[in-house]
Amino acid sequence: MKAPIIEIFSSFQGEGTLIGQRQIFVRFAGCNLNCSYCDTKNSISKKKGILMTPAQVVSKIESILTPDCQTISFTGGEPSLYPEFINEVSKLTNLDIMLETNGTLPANIDSIDNLDIVSLDIKLKEQFDGDFNEDIFLNEIKSLNLLIEKSINVYCKVVILPSLKIESFEEVIKKIDNEIIYKNNLHFIIQPSSPLSDWKNISNSLFEFSEIVGRYFKVSTIPQIHKILNIE
């Protein structure tokens, strides 16, 4: 079994609830979406990666592992394209397993074993240059519900652009509130798009986005810290 890998590296988690924690990142090549704000365009095509076996991936992980690191983050691209590969890697390590996913492949996500934490992106129609397929949202909800049902630690991340309309954002949050189960403990991360200089004259609107989510869920607003630190 092999999968296309862009890179394996050690860094601080720059997004979400584990921000600042040291992790090993395994970045897969290949994605089923093409978001306008994507900052890893080189990982969209499967052809960009180097084919590696689970054993080779674990060997690389062990070679760069440091005492302050407890977690492997599978990212991409879209890592849920490779559920069996992730399962094989997880069998060969005692490190916690994190999945950073767009959530649009619920059957694949459901087949990944031993997940400790999942960062699930909520995609907005404004993030796509072409037509937005409603199935994207419906599949994200399916993934979110199945992870909640399995008692897996999951949080939602939503990248917002300066051009995003408050009304459009609120409509999406209301839909999520109506569709998910056991919403009391769900944490939303609002992530302003980079570069932060784009928000210089409209930063007050970030408070409005936070207030909208706060009516329904726990919420934090966190930029991409790794870009502020100028690290990968």
NUKOLTI-103227 format. One record per residue (C-alpha): residue number from 0; chain; x, y, z. Coordinates in Angstrom, 2 decimals. Example, Ala and Ser with C-alpha at 12.3 -4.5 7.8 and 13.67 -1.06 7.14 Angstrom:
<recs>
+-----+-------+---------+---------+---------+
!  nr ! kette !       u !       v !       w !
+-----+-------+---------+---------+---------+
!   0 !     A !   12.30 !   -4.50 !    7.80 !
!   1 !     A !   13.67 !   -1.06 !    7.14 !
+-----+-------+---------+---------+---------+
</recs>
This chain:
<recs>
+-----+-------+---------+---------+---------+
!  nr ! kette !       u !       v !       w !
+-----+-------+---------+---------+---------+
!   0 !     A !    0.00 !    0.00 !    0.00 !
!   1 !     A !    1.29 !    3.43 !   -0.98 !
!   2 !     A !   -0.02 !    7.01 !   -0.90 !
!   3 !     A !    1.27 !   10.24 !   -2.46 !
!   4 !     A !    2.97 !   12.37 !    0.18 !
!   5 !     A !    3.96 !   16.01 !   -0.34 !
!   6 !     A !    5.98 !   16.37 !    2.86 !
!   7 !     A !    6.46 !   15.20 !    6.43 !
!   8 !     A !    7.69 !   17.82 !    8.86 !
!   9 !     A !    7.66 !   18.96 !   12.48 !
!  10 !     A !    6.19 !   22.31 !   13.50 !
!  11 !     A !    3.75 !   24.03 !   15.84 !
!  12 !     A !    0.06 !   23.64 !   15.08 !
!  13 !     A !   -0.94 !   27.04 !   13.74 !
!  14 !     A !   -4.72 !   26.64 !   13.68 !
!  15 !     A !   -7.61 !   25.52 !   15.84 !
!  16 !     A !   -7.89 !   24.28 !   19.39 !
!  17 !     A !   -4.40 !   22.70 !   19.53 !
!  18 !     A !   -2.71 !   25.91 !   18.44 !
!  19 !     A !    0.90 !   26.17 !   19.60 !
!  20 !     A !    1.34 !   22.44 !   20.20 !
!  21 !     A !    4.24 !   20.65 !   18.51 !
!  22 !     A !    3.09 !   18.13 !   15.91 !
!  23 !     A !    4.37 !   15.97 !   13.09 !
!  24 !     A !    2.52 !   16.93 !    9.90 !
!  25 !     A !    1.96 !   14.37 !    7.15 !
!  26 !     A !    0.71 !   16.24 !    4.08 !
!  27 !     A !   -1.00 !   14.12 !    1.44 !
!  28 !     A !   -1.21 !   15.04 !   -2.24 !
!  29 !     A !   -4.66 !   15.11 !   -3.78 !
!  30 !     A !   -7.85 !   17.00 !   -2.96 !
!  31 !     A !  -11.46 !   16.67 !   -4.07 !
!  32 !     A !  -12.07 !   20.45 !   -3.79 !
!  33 !     A !  -10.41 !   23.59 !   -5.11 !
!  34 !     A !  -11.02 !   26.42 !   -2.64 !
!  35 !     A !  -10.06 !   29.92 !   -3.71 !
!  36 !     A !   -8.16 !   30.66 !   -0.47 !
!  37 !     A !   -6.14 !   27.42 !   -0.44 !
!  38 !     A !   -2.57 !   28.08 !    0.74 !
!  39 !     A !   -1.25 !   24.65 !   -0.28 !
!  40 !     A !   -2.06 !   24.64 !   -4.00 !
!  41 !     A !    0.86 !   22.29 !   -4.63 !
!  42 !     A !   -1.03 !   19.55 !   -2.77 !
!  43 !     A !   -4.22 !   19.59 !   -4.86 !
!  44 !     A !   -2.97 !   17.15 !   -7.50 !
!  45 !     A !   -2.10 !   13.56 !   -6.56 !
!  46 !     A !    0.68 !   13.70 !   -9.14 !
!  47 !     A !    2.66 !   16.14 !   -6.97 !
!  48 !     A !    3.35 !   13.65 !   -4.19 !
!  49 !     A !    6.00 !   10.99 !   -3.69 !
!  50 !     A !    4.57 !    7.50 !   -3.22 !
!  51 !     A !    5.40 !    6.15 !    0.24 !
!  52 !     A !    4.39 !    3.11 !    2.28 !
!  53 !     A !    3.02 !    3.38 !    5.84 !
!  54 !     A !    6.31 !    2.00 !    7.16 !
!  55 !     A !    8.29 !    4.66 !    5.29 !
!  56 !     A !    6.04 !    7.38 !    6.69 !
!  57 !     A !    6.46 !    6.11 !   10.25 !
!  58 !     A !   10.23 !    5.84 !    9.78 !
!  59 !     A !   10.34 !    9.50 !    8.72 !
!  60 !     A !    8.14 !   10.49 !   11.65 !
!  61 !     A !   10.41 !    8.72 !   14.11 !
!  62 !     A !   13.48 !   10.39 !   12.63 !
!  63 !     A !   12.15 !   13.89 !   13.37 !
!  64 !     A !   10.17 !   13.16 !   16.54 !
!  65 !     A !   10.99 !   15.37 !   19.53 !
!  66 !     A !   10.01 !   15.01 !   23.23 !
!  67 !     A !    7.50 !   17.87 !   23.01 !
!  68 !     A !    5.49 !   16.19 !   20.22 !
!  69 !     A !    2.51 !   13.93 !   20.97 !
!  70 !     A !    0.42 !   14.15 !   17.81 !
!  71 !     A !    0.51 !   13.31 !   14.11 !
!  72 !     A !   -1.60 !   15.66 !   12.01 !
!  73 !     A !   -2.77 !   14.20 !    8.72 !
!  74 !     A !   -3.40 !   17.10 !    6.39 !
!  75 !     A !   -3.32 !   17.88 !    2.70 !
!  76 !     A !   -4.75 !   18.19 !    0.20 !
!  77 !     A !   -7.49 !   16.05 !    1.63 !
!  78 !     A !   -6.25 !   13.23 !    3.90 !
!  79 !     A !   -9.60 !   11.43 !    4.08 !
!  80 !     A !   -8.97 !   10.28 !    0.50 !
!  81 !     A !   -6.60 !    7.74 !    2.11 !
!  82 !     A !   -8.44 !    6.16 !    5.08 !
!  83 !     A !   -6.79 !    2.74 !    4.92 !
!  84 !     A !   -3.34 !    4.27 !    4.66 !
!  85 !     A !   -3.99 !    6.38 !    7.76 !
!  86 !     A !   -5.21 !    3.27 !    9.57 !
!  87 !     A !   -2.00 !    1.43 !    8.73 !
!  88 !     A !    0.17 !    4.30 !    9.93 !
!  89 !     A !   -1.80 !    4.57 !   13.18 !
!  90 !     A !   -1.13 !    0.89 !   13.87 !
!  91 !     A !    2.61 !    1.55 !   13.74 !
!  92 !     A !    2.74 !    4.46 !   16.20 !
!  93 !     A !    1.60 !    5.37 !   19.71 !
!  94 !     A !    1.21 !    9.05 !   18.85 !
!  95 !     A !   -2.23 !   10.66 !   18.90 !
!  96 !     A !   -3.92 !   10.97 !   15.51 !
!  97 !     A !   -5.36 !   14.25 !   14.24 !
!  98 !     A !   -7.26 !   14.62 !   10.98 !
!  99 !     A !   -7.53 !   18.01 !    9.25 !
! 100 !     A !  -10.34 !   17.52 !    6.75 !
! 101 !     A !  -12.88 !   19.29 !    4.58 !
! 102 !     A !  -15.45 !   16.77 !    5.82 !
! 103 !     A !  -16.94 !   16.09 !    2.39 !
! 104 !     A !  -16.18 !   12.34 !    2.37 !
! 105 !     A !  -18.17 !   11.03 !    5.36 !
! 106 !     A !  -17.90 !    7.34 !    4.43 !
! 107 !     A !  -14.10 !    7.62 !    4.27 !
! 108 !     A !  -13.92 !    9.50 !    7.55 !
! 109 !     A !  -16.14 !    6.91 !    9.21 !
! 110 !     A !  -13.70 !    4.17 !    8.19 !
! 111 !     A !  -10.67 !    5.82 !    9.84 !
! 112 !     A !   -9.85 !    4.17 !   13.16 !
! 113 !     A !   -8.23 !    5.60 !   16.28 !
! 114 !     A !   -8.95 !    9.27 !   15.63 !
! 115 !     A !   -8.19 !   11.43 !   18.65 !
! 116 !     A !   -9.13 !   14.84 !   17.26 !
! 117 !     A !  -10.63 !   16.14 !   14.03 !
! 118 !     A !  -10.50 !   19.65 !   12.60 !
! 119 !     A !  -13.42 !   19.86 !   10.17 !
! 120 !     A !  -13.61 !   22.77 !    7.75 !
! 121 !     A !  -16.99 !   24.28 !    6.98 !
! 122 !     A !  -16.84 !   25.49 !    3.40 !
! 123 !     A !  -18.73 !   28.58 !    2.24 !
! 124 !     A !  -19.97 !   29.20 !   -1.30 !
! 125 !     A !  -17.95 !   32.44 !   -1.37 !
! 126 !     A !  -14.77 !   30.36 !   -1.18 !
! 127 !     A !  -15.26 !   28.87 !   -4.63 !
! 128 !     A !  -14.70 !   30.50 !   -8.00 !
! 129 !     A !  -17.38 !   28.38 !   -9.67 !
! 130 !     A !  -20.79 !   27.08 !   -8.63 !
! 131 !     A !  -21.08 !   25.82 !   -5.06 !
! 132 !     A !  -22.42 !   22.28 !   -4.80 !
! 133 !     A !  -24.88 !   21.97 !   -1.91 !
! 134 !     A !  -23.67 !   18.37 !   -1.41 !
! 135 !     A !  -20.47 !   19.83 !    0.05 !
! 136 !     A !  -22.39 !   21.27 !    2.99 !
! 137 !     A !  -24.62 !   18.20 !    3.41 !
! 138 !     A !  -21.62 !   15.87 !    3.53 !
! 139 !     A !  -19.87 !   18.10 !    6.06 !
! 140 !     A !  -22.93 !   17.80 !    8.30 !
! 141 !     A !  -22.94 !   14.01 !    7.87 !
! 142 !     A !  -19.28 !   13.84 !    8.84 !
! 143 !     A !  -19.81 !   16.12 !   11.81 !
! 144 !     A !  -22.72 !   14.08 !   13.11 !
! 145 !     A !  -20.97 !   10.73 !   12.75 !
! 146 !     A !  -17.90 !   12.04 !   14.60 !
! 147 !     A !  -20.10 !   13.41 !   17.39 !
! 148 !     A !  -21.96 !   10.09 !   17.62 !
! 149 !     A !  -18.64 !    8.25 !   17.95 !
! 150 !     A !  -17.58 !   10.66 !   20.75 !
! 151 !     A !  -14.52 !   11.80 !   18.78 !
! 152 !     A !  -13.14 !   15.18 !   19.76 !
! 153 !     A !  -14.12 !   17.37 !   16.81 !
! 154 !     A !  -14.22 !   21.10 !   16.22 !
! 155 !     A !  -15.33 !   23.15 !   13.24 !
! 156 !     A !  -13.09 !   25.64 !   11.51 !
! 157 !     A !  -14.47 !   28.21 !    9.11 !
! 158 !     A !  -12.20 !   30.46 !    7.06 !
! 159 !     A !  -13.76 !   33.86 !    6.46 !
! 160 !     A !  -12.77 !   36.34 !    3.76 !
! 161 !     A !  -13.03 !   40.13 !    4.14 !
! 162 !     A !  -15.64 !   40.12 !    1.37 !
! 163 !     A !  -17.95 !   37.69 !    3.21 !
! 164 !     A !  -21.40 !   39.10 !    3.93 !
! 165 !     A !  -22.63 !   38.82 !    7.51 !
! 166 !     A !  -26.06 !   37.68 !    6.34 !
! 167 !     A !  -24.63 !   34.84 !    4.26 !
! 168 !     A !  -22.46 !   33.67 !    7.16 !
! 169 !     A !  -25.37 !   33.73 !    9.60 !
! 170 !     A !  -27.49 !   31.63 !    7.24 !
! 171 !     A !  -24.83 !   28.88 !    7.22 !
! 172 !     A !  -24.46 !   28.89 !   11.02 !
! 173 !     A !  -28.24 !   28.60 !   11.45 !
! 174 !     A !  -28.31 !   25.65 !    9.06 !
! 175 !     A !  -25.62 !   23.88 !   11.04 !
! 176 !     A !  -27.49 !   24.52 !   14.28 !
! 177 !     A !  -30.60 !   22.93 !   12.76 !
! 178 !     A !  -28.84 !   19.89 !   11.34 !
! 179 !     A !  -26.39 !   18.63 !   13.94 !
! 180 !     A !  -26.92 !   16.56 !   17.06 !
! 181 !     A !  -25.60 !   17.20 !   20.58 !
! 182 !     A !  -24.50 !   20.74 !   19.77 !
! 183 !     A !  -23.75 !   21.87 !   23.33 !
! 184 !     A !  -20.02 !   21.07 !   23.28 !
! 185 !     A !  -19.25 !   21.94 !   19.66 !
! 186 !     A !  -16.46 !   24.50 !   19.31 !
! 187 !     A !  -16.21 !   26.77 !   16.28 !
! 188 !     A !  -12.95 !   28.38 !   15.21 !
! 189 !     A !  -13.35 !   31.49 !   13.07 !
! 190 !     A !  -10.17 !   31.87 !   11.04 !
! 191 !     A !   -9.66 !   35.20 !    9.25 !
! 192 !     A !   -8.05 !   34.60 !    5.87 !
! 193 !     A !   -4.41 !   35.50 !    5.39 !
! 194 !     A !   -2.78 !   37.94 !    4.96 !
! 195 !     A !   -4.15 !   39.72 !    8.02 !
! 196 !     A !   -3.34 !   43.05 !    6.40 !
! 197 !     A !   -6.49 !   42.51 !    4.31 !
! 198 !     A !   -8.49 !   43.01 !    7.51 !
! 199 !     A !   -6.76 !   46.23 !    8.60 !
! 200 !     A !   -9.69 !   48.59 !    7.96 !
! 201 !     A !  -12.56 !   46.17 !    8.65 !
! 202 !     A !  -11.38 !   44.25 !   11.71 !
! 203 !     A !  -14.47 !   45.32 !   13.66 !
! 204 !     A !  -16.55 !   42.95 !   11.53 !
! 205 !     A !  -14.73 !   40.03 !   13.14 !
! 206 !     A !  -16.66 !   40.77 !   16.32 !
! 207 !     A !  -19.92 !   40.45 !   14.40 !
! 208 !     A !  -18.96 !   37.03 !   13.02 !
! 209 !     A !  -18.06 !   35.89 !   16.53 !
! 210 !     A !  -21.35 !   37.15 !   17.97 !
! 211 !     A !  -23.33 !   35.24 !   15.35 !
! 212 !     A !  -21.61 !   31.93 !   16.12 !
! 213 !     A !  -21.82 !   32.61 !   19.86 !
! 214 !     A !  -25.62 !   32.52 !   19.72 !
! 215 !     A !  -25.39 !   28.81 !   18.96 !
! 216 !     A !  -21.93 !   27.40 !   19.74 !
! 217 !     A !  -18.73 !   27.95 !   21.65 !
! 218 !     A !  -16.52 !   30.18 !   19.50 !
! 219 !     A !  -12.95 !   31.43 !   19.22 !
! 220 !     A !  -11.41 !   33.70 !   16.58 !
! 221 !     A !   -7.85 !   32.64 !   15.77 !
! 222 !     A !   -5.67 !   33.62 !   12.79 !
! 223 !     A !   -3.02 !   31.33 !   11.30 !
! 224 !     A !   -0.32 !   31.66 !   13.97 !
! 225 !     A !    2.31 !   29.77 !   11.98 !
! 226 !     A !    2.22 !   32.50 !    9.35 !
! 227 !     A !    2.69 !   35.16 !   12.02 !
! 228 !     A !    5.69 !   33.20 !   13.33 !
! 229 !     A !    6.92 !   32.73 !    9.74 !
! 230 !     A !    7.19 !   28.95 !   10.07 !
! 231 !     A !    5.70 !   26.12 !    8.06 !
+-----+-------+---------+---------+---------+
</recs>
